[in-house]
Amino acid sequence: MMKNDVNLLWIVFWVLIGAAVSLLSFKLLKKNVESIQPPQADEKPKIGRLIFQRFGFLIVIALLIYLALRTEPIAAVAMAITTTVVTWVQVLVMNSKLKKQEERLKETDFGSN
């Protein structure tokens, strides 16, 4: 196996890791946001777990980028780009689903009047 093949394998490996971390991060973020309940009048909002988890994912991504830099510098760039693009795609997909759901609710509400 030539050195270029090994470099390509490292790049593919780190791209897959970046995509997996992005998918997991977004899934857990979505789950935590959905579980947030409005606070009662006399209590503070409970978002400490959400903040702690987001900070944890920031540290994990930083560590993974560092490890990718140690193995293959181009792989670190590819991983960062992949993580960003996968996150954006997830946000866009979720946004379009929410818009469709909102339109259906408006149609239902409008038709019931």
VEXVONU-607403 format. One record per atom (N, C-alpha, C): residue number from 1; atom name; x, y, z. Coordinates in nm, 2 decimals, padded with zeros to 4 digits, always signed. Example, Ala and Ser with C-alpha at 12.3 -4.5 7.8 and 13.67 -1.06 7.14 Angstrom:
num;atome;east;north;up
1;N;+01.32;-00.57;+00.78
1;CA;+01.23;-00.45;+00.78
1;C;+01.32;-00.33;+00.78
2;N;+01.28;-00.22;+00.71
2;CA;+01.37;-00.11;+00.71
2;C;+01.29;+00.00;+00.79
This chain:
num;atome;east;north;up
1;N;+00.08;-00.12;+00.00
1;CA;+00.00;+00.00;+00.00
1;C;+00.09;+00.12;+00.00
2;N;+00.06;+00.22;-00.08
2;CA;+00.14;+00.34;-00.10
2;C;+00.10;+00.44;+00.01
3;N;+00.19;+00.54;+00.03
3;CA;+00.16;+00.64;+00.13
3;C;+00.04;+00.72;+00.10
4;N;+00.01;+00.75;-00.03
4;CA;-00.11;+00.82;-00.07
4;C;-00.24;+00.75;-00.03
5;N;-00.23;+00.61;-00.04
5;CA;-00.35;+00.53;+00.00
5;C;-00.37;+00.54;+00.15
6;N;-00.27;+00.54;+00.23
6;CA;-00.28;+00.55;+00.37
6;C;-00.33;+00.69;+00.41
7;N;-00.28;+00.80;+00.34
7;CA;-00.33;+00.93;+00.37
7;C;-00.48;+00.94;+00.33
8;N;-00.52;+00.88;+00.22
8;CA;-00.67;+00.88;+00.19
8;C;-00.75;+00.81;+00.29
9;N;-00.70;+00.70;+00.34
9;CA;-00.77;+00.62;+00.44
9;C;-00.79;+00.70;+00.57
10;N;-00.69;+00.78;+00.61
10;CA;-00.70;+00.86;+00.73
10;C;-00.80;+00.97;+00.70
11;N;-00.80;+01.03;+00.59
11;CA;-00.90;+01.14;+00.56
11;C;-01.04;+01.08;+00.56
12;N;-01.06;+00.97;+00.50
12;CA;-01.20;+00.90;+00.50
12;C;-01.23;+00.87;+00.65
13;N;-01.14;+00.82;+00.72
13;CA;-01.17;+00.78;+00.86
13;C;-01.21;+00.90;+00.94
14;N;-01.14;+01.01;+00.93
14;CA;-01.17;+01.13;+01.01
14;C;-01.30;+01.20;+00.96
15;N;-01.33;+01.19;+00.83
15;CA;-01.45;+01.24;+00.78
15;C;-01.57;+01.17;+00.84
16;N;-01.56;+01.03;+00.84
16;CA;-01.67;+00.95;+00.90
16;C;-01.68;+00.98;+01.05
17;N;-01.57;+01.00;+01.12
17;CA;-01.58;+01.03;+01.27
17;C;-01.65;+01.17;+01.28
18;N;-01.61;+01.27;+01.20
18;CA;-01.67;+01.40;+01.21
18;C;-01.82;+01.39;+01.18
19;N;-01.86;+01.31;+01.08
19;CA;-02.01;+01.30;+01.05
19;C;-02.08;+01.23;+01.17
20;N;-02.02;+01.13;+01.23
20;CA;-02.08;+01.06;+01.34
20;C;-02.10;+01.15;+01.46
21;N;-01.99;+01.22;+01.49
21;CA;-02.00;+01.31;+01.61
21;C;-02.11;+01.42;+01.58
22;N;-02.12;+01.47;+01.46
22;CA;-02.22;+01.57;+01.43
22;C;-02.36;+01.52;+01.45
23;N;-02.38;+01.40;+01.39
23;CA;-02.51;+01.33;+01.41
23;C;-02.55;+01.31;+01.55
24;N;-02.46;+01.26;+01.63
24;CA;-02.48;+01.23;+01.77
24;C;-02.51;+01.36;+01.85
25;N;-02.43;+01.46;+01.82
25;CA;-02.44;+01.59;+01.89
25;C;-02.57;+01.65;+01.86
26;N;-02.62;+01.65;+01.74
26;CA;-02.74;+01.71;+01.70
26;C;-02.86;+01.63;+01.76
27;N;-02.85;+01.50;+01.76
27;CA;-02.96;+01.42;+01.81
27;C;-02.98;+01.44;+01.96
28;N;-02.86;+01.45;+02.03
28;CA;-02.87;+01.48;+02.18
28;C;-02.92;+01.62;+02.21
29;N;-02.88;+01.71;+02.12
29;CA;-02.92;+01.85;+02.14
29;C;-03.07;+01.86;+02.12
30;N;-03.12;+01.80;+02.02
30;CA;-03.27;+01.80;+01.99
30;C;-03.34;+01.74;+02.10
31;N;-03.29;+01.62;+02.15
31;CA;-03.36;+01.55;+02.26
31;C;-03.36;+01.64;+02.39
32;N;-03.25;+01.71;+02.42
32;CA;-03.25;+01.79;+02.54
32;C;-03.34;+01.92;+02.52
33;N;-03.34;+01.98;+02.41
33;CA;-03.42;+02.09;+02.39
33;C;-03.57;+02.06;+02.40
34;N;-03.61;+01.94;+02.34
34;CA;-03.75;+01.90;+02.35
34;C;-03.79;+01.87;+02.50
35;N;-03.69;+01.83;+02.58
35;CA;-03.73;+01.80;+02.72
35;C;-03.73;+01.92;+02.81
36;N;-03.69;+02.04;+02.76
36;CA;-03.70;+02.16;+02.85
36;C;-03.84;+02.20;+02.87
37;N;-03.88;+02.22;+02.99
37;CA;-04.01;+02.26;+03.03
37;C;-04.01;+02.40;+03.07
38;N;-04.11;+02.48;+03.05
38;CA;-04.11;+02.62;+03.10
38;C;-04.10;+02.62;+03.25
39;N;-04.02;+02.71;+03.31
39;CA;-04.00;+02.71;+03.45
39;C;-04.13;+02.76;+03.52
40;N;-04.15;+02.72;+03.64
40;CA;-04.26;+02.78;+03.72
40;C;-04.22;+02.92;+03.76
41;N;-04.31;+03.00;+03.81
41;CA;-04.29;+03.14;+03.84
41;C;-04.18;+03.17;+03.94
42;N;-04.16;+03.07;+04.03
42;CA;-04.06;+03.10;+04.14
42;C;-03.93;+03.02;+04.12
43;N;-03.91;+02.95;+04.01
43;CA;-03.79;+02.88;+03.99
43;C;-03.71;+02.92;+03.86
44;N;-03.58;+02.89;+03.86
44;CA;-03.50;+02.92;+03.75
44;C;-03.51;+02.82;+03.64
45;N;-03.48;+02.85;+03.52
45;CA;-03.48;+02.75;+03.41
45;C;-03.37;+02.65;+03.43
46;N;-03.40;+02.52;+03.40
46;CA;-03.30;+02.42;+03.42
46;C;-03.23;+02.38;+03.29
47;N;-03.13;+02.46;+03.25
47;CA;-03.06;+02.43;+03.13
47;C;-02.91;+02.40;+03.15
48;N;-02.88;+02.37;+03.28
48;CA;-02.74;+02.34;+03.31
48;C;-02.69;+02.22;+03.24
49;N;-02.78;+02.11;+03.23
49;CA;-02.74;+01.99;+03.17
49;C;-02.71;+02.02;+03.02
50;N;-02.79;+02.10;+02.95
50;CA;-02.78;+02.13;+02.81
50;C;-02.64;+02.20;+02.79
51;N;-02.61;+02.30;+02.88
51;CA;-02.49;+02.38;+02.86
51;C;-02.37;+02.28;+02.89
52;N;-02.38;+02.20;+02.99
52;CA;-02.27;+02.11;+03.02
52;C;-02.24;+02.01;+02.90
53;N;-02.35;+01.96;+02.84
53;CA;-02.34;+01.87;+02.73
53;C;-02.28;+01.94;+02.61
54;N;-02.32;+02.06;+02.58
54;CA;-02.27;+02.13;+02.46
54;C;-02.12;+02.16;+02.48
55;N;-02.08;+02.20;+02.60
55;CA;-01.94;+02.22;+02.63
55;C;-01.86;+02.09;+02.61
56;N;-01.92;+01.98;+02.66
56;CA;-01.85;+01.85;+02.64
56;C;-01.83;+01.82;+02.50
57;N;-01.93;+01.84;+02.41
57;CA;-01.91;+01.81;+02.27
57;C;-01.81;+01.91;+02.21
58;N;-01.80;+02.03;+02.25
58;CA;-01.70;+02.12;+02.20
58;C;-01.56;+02.07;+02.24
59;N;-01.54;+02.02;+02.36
59;CA;-01.42;+01.96;+02.40
59;C;-01.39;+01.83;+02.31
60;N;-01.49;+01.75;+02.29
60;CA;-01.47;+01.63;+02.21
60;C;-01.42;+01.66;+02.07
61;N;-01.49;+01.76;+02.01
61;CA;-01.46;+01.80;+01.87
61;C;-01.32;+01.86;+01.87
62;N;-01.28;+01.94;+01.96
62;CA;-01.15;+01.99;+01.97
62;C;-01.04;+01.88;+01.98
63;N;-01.07;+01.79;+02.07
63;CA;-00.98;+01.67;+02.08
63;C;-00.96;+01.59;+01.95
64;N;-01.08;+01.57;+01.89
64;CA;-01.07;+01.49;+01.76
64;C;-01.00;+01.57;+01.65
65;N;-01.02;+01.70;+01.65
65;CA;-00.94;+01.78;+01.55
65;C;-00.79;+01.77;+01.58
66;N;-00.76;+01.78;+01.70
66;CA;-00.62;+01.77;+01.74
66;C;-00.56;+01.63;+01.70
67;N;-00.63;+01.52;+01.73
67;CA;-00.59;+01.39;+01.69
67;C;-00.58;+01.38;+01.54
68;N;-00.67;+01.44;+01.47
68;CA;-00.67;+01.43;+01.32
68;C;-00.55;+01.51;+01.27
69;N;-00.52;+01.62;+01.33
69;CA;-00.40;+01.70;+01.29
69;C;-00.27;+01.62;+01.31
70;N;-00.27;+01.54;+01.42
70;CA;-00.15;+01.46;+01.45
70;C;-00.13;+01.35;+01.34
71;N;-00.24;+01.29;+01.29
71;CA;-00.23;+01.19;+01.19
71;C;-00.21;+01.24;+01.05
72;N;-00.30;+01.33;+01.01
72;CA;-00.30;+01.39;+00.87
72;C;-00.36;+01.52;+00.88
73;N;-00.28;+01.63;+00.86
73;CA;-00.34;+01.77;+00.87
73;C;-00.46;+01.79;+00.77
74;N;-00.45;+01.74;+00.65
74;CA;-00.57;+01.76;+00.56
74;C;-00.69;+01.69;+00.62
75;N;-00.67;+01.58;+00.69
75;CA;-00.79;+01.51;+00.75
75;C;-00.86;+01.60;+00.85
76;N;-00.78;+01.68;+00.92
76;CA;-00.84;+01.77;+01.02
76;C;-00.93;+01.87;+00.95
77;N;-00.89;+01.92;+00.84
77;CA;-00.97;+02.02;+00.77
77;C;-01.09;+01.95;+00.71
78;N;-01.07;+01.83;+00.66
78;CA;-01.19;+01.76;+00.60
78;C;-01.29;+01.73;+00.71
79;N;-01.24;+01.69;+00.83
79;CA;-01.33;+01.66;+00.94
79;C;-01.41;+01.78;+00.98
80;N;-01.34;+01.89;+00.99
80;CA;-01.41;+02.02;+01.04
80;C;-01.51;+02.06;+00.94
81;N;-01.48;+02.05;+00.81
81;CA;-01.58;+02.08;+00.70
81;C;-01.70;+01.99;+00.71
82;N;-01.67;+01.86;+00.72
82;CA;-01.77;+01.76;+00.73
82;C;-01.87;+01.78;+00.84
83;N;-01.81;+01.80;+00.96
83;CA;-01.89;+01.83;+01.08
83;C;-01.98;+01.95;+01.06
84;N;-01.93;+02.05;+01.00
84;CA;-02.01;+02.18;+00.98
84;C;-02.12;+02.15;+00.88
85;N;-02.09;+02.09;+00.77
85;CA;-02.18;+02.06;+00.67
85;C;-02.29;+01.97;+00.71
86;N;-02.26;+01.86;+00.78
86;CA;-02.36;+01.77;+00.83
86;C;-02.45;+01.84;+00.93
87;N;-02.40;+01.92;+01.02
87;CA;-02.48;+02.00;+01.11
87;C;-02.57;+02.09;+01.04
88;N;-02.52;+02.17;+00.94
88;CA;-02.61;+02.26;+00.86
88;C;-02.72;+02.18;+00.79
89;N;-02.69;+02.07;+00.74
89;CA;-02.79;+01.99;+00.67
89;C;-02.90;+01.94;+00.77
90;N;-02.86;+01.90;+00.88
90;CA;-02.95;+01.86;+00.98
90;C;-03.05;+01.97;+01.03
91;N;-02.99;+02.09;+01.04
91;CA;-03.07;+02.21;+01.08
91;C;-03.17;+02.24;+00.97
92;N;-03.12;+02.24;+00.84
92;CA;-03.21;+02.27;+00.73
92;C;-03.32;+02.17;+00.72
93;N;-03.29;+02.04;+00.74
93;CA;-03.39;+01.94;+00.73
93;C;-03.50;+01.96;+00.84
94;N;-03.45;+01.98;+00.96
94;CA;-03.54;+02.00;+01.08
94;C;-03.62;+02.12;+01.06
95;N;-03.57;+02.23;+01.00
95;CA;-03.64;+02.35;+00.98
95;C;-03.75;+02.33;+00.88
96;N;-03.72;+02.26;+00.77
96;CA;-03.82;+02.23;+00.67
96;C;-03.93;+02.15;+00.72
97;N;-03.90;+02.05;+00.81
97;CA;-04.00;+01.97;+00.87
97;C;-04.09;+02.05;+00.96
98;N;-04.03;+02.14;+01.04
98;CA;-04.11;+02.23;+01.13
98;C;-04.20;+02.32;+01.05
99;N;-04.15;+02.37;+00.93
99;CA;-04.23;+02.46;+00.85
99;C;-04.35;+02.38;+00.79
100;N;-04.33;+02.26;+00.74
100;CA;-04.44;+02.18;+00.69
100;C;-04.54;+02.15;+00.80
101;N;-04.49;+02.12;+00.92
101;CA;-04.58;+02.09;+01.03
101;C;-04.66;+02.21;+01.06
102;N;-04.60;+02.33;+01.06
102;CA;-04.67;+02.45;+01.09
102;C;-04.77;+02.48;+00.99
103;N;-04.74;+02.46;+00.86
103;CA;-04.84;+02.48;+00.75
103;C;-04.96;+02.39;+00.77
104;N;-04.93;+02.27;+00.80
104;CA;-05.05;+02.17;+00.82
104;C;-05.14;+02.22;+00.94
105;N;-05.07;+02.27;+01.04
105;CA;-05.15;+02.32;+01.16
105;C;-05.24;+02.44;+01.12
106;N;-05.18;+02.53;+01.04
106;CA;-05.25;+02.65;+00.99
106;C;-05.37;+02.61;+00.90
107;N;-05.35;+02.51;+00.81
107;CA;-05.45;+02.46;+00.73
107;C;-05.56;+02.40;+00.81
108;N;-05.53;+02.32;+00.91
108;CA;-05.63;+02.26;+00.99
108;C;-05.71;+02.36;+01.07
109;N;-05.63;+02.46;+01.13
109;CA;-05.70;+02.56;+01.21
109;C;-05.79;+02.65;+01.12
110;N;-05.74;+02.68;+01.00
110;CA;-05.82;+02.76;+00.91
110;C;-05.95;+02.69;+00.87
111;N;-05.93;+02.56;+00.84
111;CA;-06.05;+02.49;+00.79
111;C;-06.15;+02.47;+00.90
112;N;-06.12;+02.47;+01.03
112;CA;-06.21;+02.45;+01.13
112;C;-06.29;+02.57;+01.17
113;N;-06.26;+02.69;+01.12
113;CA;-06.33;+02.81;+01.15
113;C;-06.46;+02.82;+01.08
